[in-house]
Amino acid sequence: MHKARFMPREEFMREVEKELTGKETEPSELIYFKVYKSQIPVIEQAIETAALMLGTDKSRGYCLEMICADFLAGAHLDNGNPEILLHSISHYYKFLPGEQRQAFLENLREKAS
């Protein structure tokens, strides 16, 4: 509690969460944007589908990030920035289970030779 007096509120909350869950969390921020009611079903379906693919324990924000990363990867396939595509692939790779990581690397080796 001594540290709480001198820490910013967000940092203190992260420290408490780390102590309670044993997990380190990164700073977060709420973002707001307007969507039309007709857009909500598509957005909800995309987030639900991403949650099924990524694991239902993932947050909606994480699911939205992966949807955006996928979009950026596709958008930069043609005449785009290859660094963004590489970043997206690398980001997805680290979430693969060990067996799938190995299969992915073997597939790359086969295609490279």
C-alpha positions as CSV (number, residue, x, y, z in Angstrom):
1,M,0.0,0.0,0.0
2,H,3.0,2.3,0.5
3,K,3.7,2.2,-3.2
4,A,0.1,3.1,-4.1
5,R,0.5,6.6,-2.8
6,F,3.2,7.4,-5.3
7,M,2.2,5.3,-8.4
8,P,-0.1,6.5,-11.2
9,R,-3.5,4.9,-10.9
10,E,-3.2,2.7,-14.0
11,E,0.2,1.4,-13.0
12,F,-1.1,0.6,-9.5
13,M,-4.1,-1.3,-11.0
14,R,-1.7,-3.3,-13.2
15,E,0.4,-4.2,-10.2
16,V,-2.7,-5.4,-8.2
17,E,-3.9,-7.4,-11.2
18,K,-0.4,-9.0,-11.5
19,E,-0.4,-9.9,-7.9
20,L,-3.9,-11.4,-8.0
21,T,-3.5,-13.3,-11.3
22,G,0.2,-13.8,-11.5
23,K,0.1,-12.4,-15.1
24,E,1.7,-9.2,-16.4
25,T,-0.7,-6.9,-18.3
26,E,0.2,-4.2,-20.7
27,P,-1.3,-0.7,-20.5
28,S,-4.7,-0.4,-22.1
29,E,-6.9,2.3,-23.5
30,L,-10.6,2.4,-24.4
31,I,-11.3,3.6,-27.9
32,Y,-14.6,4.7,-29.2
33,F,-16.0,5.0,-32.7
34,K,-19.4,5.3,-34.2
35,V,-20.9,2.4,-36.1
36,Y,-24.3,2.2,-37.7
37,K,-26.8,-0.4,-36.4
38,S,-26.7,-2.1,-39.7
39,Q,-23.0,-2.7,-39.3
40,I,-23.2,-4.3,-35.8
41,P,-24.2,-7.8,-37.0
42,V,-21.1,-8.0,-39.3
43,I,-18.8,-6.7,-36.6
44,E,-20.2,-9.0,-34.0
45,Q,-20.0,-12.0,-36.3
46,A,-16.3,-11.2,-37.2
47,I,-15.4,-10.9,-33.5
48,E,-17.2,-14.1,-32.6
49,T,-15.5,-16.0,-35.5
50,A,-12.1,-14.7,-34.5
51,A,-12.8,-15.8,-30.9
52,L,-13.6,-19.3,-32.1
53,M,-10.4,-19.4,-34.1
54,L,-8.2,-17.9,-31.5
55,G,-9.8,-19.3,-28.4
56,T,-12.8,-18.1,-26.6
57,D,-10.7,-16.9,-23.6
58,K,-9.3,-14.1,-25.8
59,S,-10.7,-10.6,-25.3
60,R,-12.8,-8.8,-27.9
61,G,-10.0,-6.3,-28.2
62,Y,-7.5,-9.0,-29.0
63,C,-9.9,-10.5,-31.6
64,L,-10.3,-7.1,-33.2
65,E,-6.6,-6.7,-33.4
66,M,-6.2,-10.1,-35.1
67,I,-8.9,-9.2,-37.6
68,C,-7.1,-5.9,-38.4
69,A,-3.7,-7.7,-38.6
70,D,-5.3,-10.1,-41.1
71,F,-6.7,-7.3,-43.1
72,L,-3.4,-5.5,-43.2
73,A,-1.5,-8.6,-44.3
74,G,-3.9,-9.1,-47.2
75,A,-3.9,-5.4,-48.1
76,H,-0.1,-5.5,-48.4
77,L,0.2,-8.6,-50.5
78,D,0.2,-6.6,-53.8
79,N,2.6,-3.6,-54.1
80,G,2.4,-3.0,-50.4
81,N,4.9,-2.8,-47.6
82,P,6.4,-6.3,-47.1
83,E,7.4,-5.3,-43.5
84,I,3.7,-5.1,-42.5
85,L,3.1,-8.6,-44.0
86,L,6.2,-9.9,-42.2
87,H,5.0,-8.4,-38.9
88,S,1.6,-9.9,-39.3
89,I,2.9,-13.4,-40.1
90,S,5.4,-13.2,-37.2
91,H,2.6,-12.1,-34.9
92,Y,0.4,-15.0,-35.9
93,Y,3.3,-17.5,-35.6
94,K,3.9,-16.9,-32.0
95,F,0.3,-17.9,-31.1
96,L,0.6,-21.3,-32.8
97,P,0.9,-24.3,-30.6
98,G,4.3,-26.1,-30.7
99,E,3.2,-28.8,-33.1
100,Q,1.7,-26.3,-35.6
101,R,4.8,-24.1,-35.3
102,Q,7.0,-27.1,-36.3
103,A,4.6,-28.0,-39.2
104,F,4.7,-24.4,-40.4
105,L,8.5,-24.3,-40.4
106,E,8.7,-27.7,-42.2
107,N,6.3,-26.4,-44.8
108,L,8.5,-23.4,-45.3
109,R,11.6,-25.5,-45.7
110,E,9.9,-27.7,-48.3
111,K,8.8,-24.7,-50.3
112,A,12.2,-23.1,-50.1
113,S,14.0,-26.1,-51.6
